[in-house]
Amino acid sequence: MELEALRAAISDKFMDSQRWVVMPTGQVKDEYGTEVYKRGYVNSLKKVLFS
């Protein structure tokens, strides 16, 4: 259940619904360019979930 919650948190569907953008560095920004999550956030979760 916890892993599914993490997958959902970084899914394209969720990011789109929040109008967030994932940068190549794994940083997440909102529609105004404000940082939501620091660099490495999405990339590190992907490593944990998919490796």
Phi, psi and omega in degrees: 000318181294320179295321177296323178296320178292319177301316180296325182294335180246013181288153177300320180301314180293315180301317179296319182295332179269353185061040178259154179236134175266123179277161179304334180279358182089001177284148178244131179236151177275183184296345180260000181088007179279135180294127175262314177230144184292165177307138177094348185303300183291318181299318181291321177295321177297320178298317180293317187280326190243017178241000000 
